[in-house]
Amino acid sequence: MSARSPSPPAPGIRAEADTDTEKPVHGDNPRRSMENSSSEQRESKEEENGAFAPIACPPTHERGLQKQRSTASRSLERNWSLNDGVSLGGNKFGEEDGEAGDGESGYVVGWEEGDAMNPRNMNKARKWLIVVIVSMGSLCVTCTSSMYTTTYDQLMKEFNCSQEVATLGLSLFIWGLGIGPLFLSPLSEFYGRRKIYIVSFSLFLIWLIPCAVAKNIQTMIVCRFFNGLAGSAFLSVAGGTVGDLFDRHELGFPMMLYTASPFIGPEVGPLVGGFINEFTTWRWTFYVLLIWTGVLLVSIVFLVPETYHPVLMRHKAQKLRKETGDDRWIAPIEKMNRSVAQTVLRSMYRPILLLALEPMCLNLCIFSAILLGILYLFFGAFQLVFETVYGMLLWQRGLCFLGLFVGMVFAILSDPFWRRNYARLERNYQKTTNKPDEFQPEWRLPPAILGGPLVTIGLFIFAWTIYPDVHWIAPIIGSALFGAGTILVYSGIFTFLVDAYPTFAASALAANSFTRSAFGGVFPLFGIQMYNNLDYHWATSLLAFLTLAMAPFPYIFFKYGPRIRKHSRFATQQT
């Protein structure tokens, strides 16, 4: 057997509940190891790898063998995006599932330098085309969630239902987005990204049709749930495609573009939907979405190839076996001993386990869930407030969401500042302790520490400026601060969860996505009643007090996180 030297793993993506992990863009540390020191954690890691970890390329071998060799090209560190996804690069595949025999160890395929099958060797124009298409798909799904809210008035008249019943169409769509990735996204590990895109987006288009031609509210509500369920699979793997295409040093801007899309989508929905429902019937809301989805589906079929590295290596191994007649050529993914059912089951129960046993995970998930709940509650509250107080028409009320939109964009563009701040904290720690290889997950929390107060301040401004004699721009400024704070909180929480629970990062983000979707679906159901019964000022103030109660947690975990992690069963023990 030839001597073996470690080579970089092939990148792979496991998505969660909303999407695949990408490397943290806030000051990445390429030295970071995802191994835990204790034997218990190593055992947990092996189990997790079987369910969540990407299928990494095993080490390459000495070049003394006469056979053709394939070497892994570059390592992909953990990537991060606001879109929930987790890519856990660096886990060795094959140790748990068993490798080929000694005589066959040199026949495991990887990437050669300049390999035409490697997605990272595509030309830049094609890479960016793929990024734009998957980003537009993410935008379309999230836009579909909120554009529906502009149809309420017409739906209630035509179907003779209450607004609470009509709102179920929004809630069930969000619940579908949250539930779907728990059992749909692991399928990308077995079948690749392209098949998930095509099947899920085809189903997404199909379920839009009964929404567009619905004759009763029951049809609308049921189809909206399955619409969200189908769209969730697309969201859960799209971030991974971006990580597949770009090297670590190139990933920042493409990931920022993709990251922005699912957060901008909910604000674009009411803006576009307001004009549609002001000047035509509600059915055109879904006709427009059908056209948009159809164009994107055709683009995906013809322009988006498979990019998931383990699946592409399987294709390469199949090609080598056919060309050489040597059946010893094998891809890492072909050595798996785990089943689809086992992988799906683990992706469903472990997030619940983290929520039940990890106070840090639970508190931060609740904080981010409250923010998403308030955001979706606003889709009904904005319509009520700006119509009643300022007498705005439907299309004007849709434009009021520009405040949230602008605030979120500014927060997303602040990303380079937070990366520099992370690097500063890292340098200071290394100077103080002289331990260059260590890191603290708590360094990811400063954006959330700032975002928490911004969210509360924005809500109080919105609450106490919605008077007829106060200009309408004042509450919109408050909503902009809320939007900016929400993005900053998400940024800090998502990256902290990935770093604090490296072995279980996919599960931690799945837990976050599940909690957010649960709250995001529930809050709109009581929003209108709350605003009518408490009046607009105190209803919004109540939401502000909720965020005020949660705002200290990022700072508490920033200060005391290392101590808490010492007593954690799942978190990294490095301090």
N, C-alpha and C positions, 0 to 999 in steps of 0.2 A: 504493500500500500504506500502510496506516495505521501510524503509529508504534506501537511495542510496548513495553510496560513489563512488567517481570517480575511475575508473580503467584504466590502460593503454589501448590505442586504439590498435586494431589489425592493423598491417601494411598493407598498400595498396599502389599501385603504379599507378601514372598517367604519361604516357610517352608523350613526345613531339616529336616533330619533330626530332630527331635524336635519344634518349631515356629515360627512367624513371629516376626520380631524386633519388638520393641517398644521404645519409647524408654527409655533408661536411666533408672531411677527414682532412682538414687543421685546427686542433684545435677546435673540436666540443664543443659546450656549451650546455649541456643537460638541463640547466635551461631555455633555450630560449623559449619564448612563441610566437606563431604565431598569437596572437590576436592583433588587433590595438585598439587604445584608443578611437578614435572618432566613433560616431554612424554611420557616413557615411561609414567608412571603415568596420565596422561590417556588415553593410548591403551588401557591396560589397563582403565581405568574404562569406556571406551566399550564394550569387549568384554564386560565384566562386566554392564553395564547391559542388554546384549542378552539375557543369560541369567538374571540374578538380580534386577535392579532392578525396582521396581514401575513401573507405567505411569503416569507423572505427567501432570497436565494442563499443556499448554503455556501460555505467557503469554496473558493477555487482551489486548484491543486497545482502541483509543480508542473512546469512546462516541459519536464523531461519526457512525459508521455508522448508517444508518436501521434496519438489521435488529435483531431481538431479540438481546440479548447475554446470555451466561451467564458469570459470574465465579466463580473458585475462591474458596471461602469462607474457609478457614483453612489454615495449614500444619500438617503433622504432622511434628514432628521425629522423629528416630530414637527408637523406643520400645524398651524392654527388658523382658523377662520371663525368669524362670528356665526357661521352657519352650522355650528354644532358638530361638525364631523370630526372624526378622530382617525388619524393615520399613525399607527404605532410602528414606525420603522425601527429596524434594529433588532428585532427578535429573530432568533435563529429558528428556521423551520427545519424539521427533520429529526431533531433530537428526541422529540416526544413521539413522533409518529414512526420513527425508524428510518434509517437510511438504507440505500442500496448496499449490497455487499461490498467487501473490500475491492474486489476486482472490477466493480462497476462504479466506484466512487468518482472516477474521472469523467463520467458520462452525464453528469448533471449540467444542464444547460444554464447559461446566464447571458449577459450582454457582452459583446465584443465592442471594442472602440469603434465608433462610427457605424454601429449596427443599424441597418435600415429599418428593422422592425421595432427599434426602441423609439417610443413616442418623443423622447427628448431630442432626437435627431431630426425631427421635422423642421421645415423652414419656419421662420418666425411668423410669416403671414398666415400660414395654416394654423399654427398654434393659437394666434390671437382670434382667428375666425371661430375656432372651437370654443374658446373662452367666452366670446361674445354670445354665441348660440346658447351655451349652458347657462350663462348669466341671464339672458332673456327668458329662458325657460323658468328659472327660479323666480324672476320678476313676474312672469305670467301667473304662476301658481299662487303667489302671495297676493297679487292684485285681484285675482278671482275671489279670494276670501273676503275682501273688504268692498269690492265694487257692488256686491249684492246688497249692501246696506242702503244704497241709494234707490233701491226698488221698493222699499217698504210701503210708501204711500200708495203706489199703484197696486201692489200685491194685496194690501188690506182691503181695498175697494173691490178688486176683481174676485178675490177668493173669500171675501166676507170673514176675515179672521182678525184677531187682535195683533198688536205689534209684538207681544211676547211670543206668540206662536210663529210669527214671521221671523223673529230673531233666532228661533231654533235652527233655521237654515244656516245662519252664521256660526252658531255654537257647534253644530254637528260637523260642519266643514273643518273647524279648528280641531275638534276631537279626532277627526279622521287623520289630520296632519300629525297629531301626536301619537296615535296608536300605530299607524302604519309602519313607521320605521322599526318598531320593536321586532317585527317578524318579516318585514320585506327587505330591509337593507342588508341583512346578512347574506341574502341571496347573491349579491354582487361578488362575494368572495368565491362563489362556485361558478357563476355564469358570466361574470364580467359586467362592465358598466353599460356597454352599448345595448345589450338585450334588455337590461332594466329600463333604460331610457325609452326604447321603442315600445315595449309592452306597457309600461306605466303611462306614458304620454298618450298612447293610443286609447287606453282605458279612460284617461282623463278627458280626452275629446269625446269619447262615446257617452260618458255620463253628463257632459254638458248638453247633449241633444235633448234628453227628456226634461232638463231644466228649462230649456228654451221653449219647449212646446207644452209644458205642464198645464193641465186643466184644473188642478186642485192643489192646495197647499201641502197635502200629504206626499204627493209625488215630488214636489220641490224639496221637501225636507229630507226624504230618504235619499234622493239622488245627490243632494249636496253632501251627505255623509260619504257616499262612495266616491264622489268627486274628490273630496279631500284625501281620502284613503289612497286613491290612485296617484294624486299629485305628490303625496309624501314620499313615495319611493324615488321620484325624480330628485326632490330636494336632498334626500339622504346620501346620494352618491355624487352629486354634481361637483361639490368641493374637491372630492378626490381626483376628478379629472384634471383640475387645474394643477394639483400637486404632481400628477403623472407627467405633465407636459414640460414643466420648468425645473431647472436646477435650483438649489437652495438660494443661491445669490441672486437669481432672477425672479424669485417668486413674489416679492413684495407687492409690486403694482398689480399684476394679474389677480392676486388673491384679494387685494383691496377692492378691485372692480367687482369680483364675484361676491365678496362679503357684503357690499353695499346693496346688492340687488334684492335679497329677501326682506330687507328693512325699508327700502324705498317703495317696494310694491304695495304694502298696505296704505301708504299715503297717496300713491298714484290712483288707486282704485276709486275712492270717492271723487277725486278731481275729475277723472274721465267720466265716471258714472253719473256725476251731477249734470254734465252737459247732455249725455244720452237721454236720461230720464226726464230732463226738463223739456226737451224738444221732440221726443218721440216716445214709443211705448217701452215698457220694461223688458220686453222680449229682445229688443235690440242690444241690451246689455249682454245677453248670452250669445247673440249672433256675432257681435264683435269679438267676444272671447273665443268663439268657435273658429272664426277666421284667423285670429292671432295664433291659436293653438295649432290649427292646420298648417299654417306656414312654418311654424317652428318644428312640427313633426316631420314635414318634408325635408327641412334643413338637417334635422338630426339623422334621418335615414340616409341622405346622400352626402353629408359633409362631416359627420362626426364618427370617426372610426373607433374601434376598441382601443382603449388606452391603459387598461389595467395590466400592469406588468406581469403578474403571475400567470394570467390567462394567455397573454402574448407569448410567454415562455413555453407554455403548453403547446401553442401552435408551432413554435419553433422546433420543439422536440418531435412533434408529429411529422414535421417536414423533414427533419434529419433522419428519422426512422424510415421514412418512405424513400428518401434519396440514397441512403447508404445501405438499406436493408438490415441495419443493425438495431435490434430492439432494445439494446441496453441504454440508448439515449432516453433520458427522462427529465421532466420538469419538476421543480419542487412541489407544485400543486398536485401532481399526480401521485405523490406519496402520502397524501392525507388519509388518515384513518377515521376521521370524524364525519358524521352524517349531517345532512341539511337539517333534519329535525333536532338533532342535538345542539347544533349551533343556534338555531332559532330559539329553542327553549332557554338556553343560557342567556341569550340577549334579552329575554323577557324577565327572568327572575332576578338577575343580579342588580339592575337599577333599583328595584324595590328594596333589596337587601341594603343597599347603600343609604337609601333614604331612611330606613328604619334604624340603622346602627351608627350612622355617621352624623354627629350634630353639625359639623361644618358644612357638609354637603347639603343637609336638610335646610339649614337656615339660609344659605346662599341661593338654593333652589327656590325657596319660598319668596325671597326678595325679588328675584328675577321674574317669578311667576306673577307676583302682584303687579309688577310694571307692565307685563304683557296684558294682564287682565284689564288694567286701567286704559291701556292703549286701545283695546278693542271695545271697551265701554264707551270711549270717546266717539266712536263711529256713530253711536246713537245719540250721545249727549251733545255733540257739536251740532247735529241737525236740530235738536230741540232748543238749545241755547241761542244759536245765531238766528234761528227763525223767530223765536218768541221775543228776544230782547232787541234784536237789530232789524227784524223784518226782512231778512235776506231770502232771495230765491234759492232754489235747489242748486243751480250751478254756482252761485256765489258761496253757498255753504261748502260746496266741494273745494273751492279755492282756499277756504280757510285752513285746509290741511297742509297748505304750503309752509305754515309755521313749523309744524312737526318735521316736514321734509327738510327744510333748510337747517334746522337744529341738528338733525341726524347726520346730514352731509358734513357739517362743520366738525362734528365729533369724530366721524370716520377719518376726515383729513388730518386730525390731530395725532394720528397713529405714530408718525415719526418722532414726535416729542416724547411719547410714552416709551418708545423703544430706547431713546437716548437716556431717559430716566432709569430704565431697567439696567442699562449698561453702567450707569453711574453707581447704582446700588450694588451692583456686582463688583465693581472696582473697589468701592469702599470696604466691602466685606472682605475681599481678598487682602487688602492692605492691613486690615485690622487683625485678621486671623491667620494670614499666610497659608490659606488653604485654597489654592486656585481651582481645584476640581469640584468644589462644593457649590451648591446653589440653594436658594430658599424659595419655595413656591410663593411665599408671601410677597415677594418683589413684584408679582403680577397684579397686586390689589390696588395700587395707587389710583388708577383710573376709576375704580369703583368707589374709592374713598372720596374723590371729588364728585363723581356722578350722583351719589346719594343725596347730598345737600342740594345739588342743582335740580334734581327731580322734585324735591319738596318745595323749594323756592318757586319753581315754575308753576306748580299746582296752586300754591297760595296766591301767586300773581293772577293766575286764571280765575281763581275763585272770587277774588274781591275787586276785579275790574270789569266784571260782566254787568254793567249798568248801562241803561240807555244814554246817559249823559257822559259816559266815558267812551273814548274812541275805540272802535272795534280792533284796532291794531294792538291795544294793550293785552287783551287775553291771548291774542295770537303770539305775542312775544313770550308770554308765559308758557304757551304750548311748545315754543321753540326750545326754551330752556329744559322743559320736560323731555323733549325728544333727544336733545344732546346728552342729558344726564342718563337717559335710558341706555343709549349706546355705550357710554363710558362704563356703566355698571355691568352690562353684558360683557364688554371687553375684559374687564378685570376678573369677573366671575368665571367665564369660560376658560381663560388661560390659567387661572389658579387651579381649577378642577383638574385640568390636564396635567399640571405639574405636581399637584399634591397627591393625586391618585394615578401615577404613571402606569402601573400595571392594570388598573381598572378604568383608564381614562374614557374608553368608549362607553362603559357602563355609567360613569359619573355624568357624562354629557347626555346620555340617554335618559337618566333620571331627571336632569334639568329640563330637557325637552318635554318629557311626559308631564312634569309638574306645571310647566308654563302653559302647555296646551290645555290642561285641565282648568286652570284659572282663566285662561283666555276665552274658553267657551262658557264658563259660568258667569263671569262678571257682566257681560252684556244682558243677561237674562233679568238682572235686577236693577240695571242702571237707570232706566227711564222711571221706574217707580220710585227709586231713591231720590232722583232729581225732582220729581213732582211732590214728594212728601216732605223732604227736608229743605226744600228750595235750593236754587242753583248754587248759592254761595256755600252753604254748610254741607251740601252733598260733596262738592269738590274738596272742601276742607277736610271732610272725613277721609277721603282718599289720601290727602296730603299727610294727615296724621298717621295713616298706615305706613306710608313711606318713611315718615320721620322715625317711627318705632324701629324700622328695619335698617335705617341708614348707619347706625353705629357698628353693625356687624362686620363690614369689611375692615374697619379700623381695628376692631377687637381681634379679628383673626390675623391682621397684619402684625399686631403687637404680640399676641399670645399664641399665634398659630404653631410655632415649633413645639411649645409645651403640649398643646392639644394633640398634635400628631404623634407624640411619644406614646399616647394611650390609645391610638387608633389601630384597628385591626387591618385597615385597608390602605391608609395613607403612607407615603414614603416616610421612613424614619430618619432620613438624613437631616442633621441640624448643624 
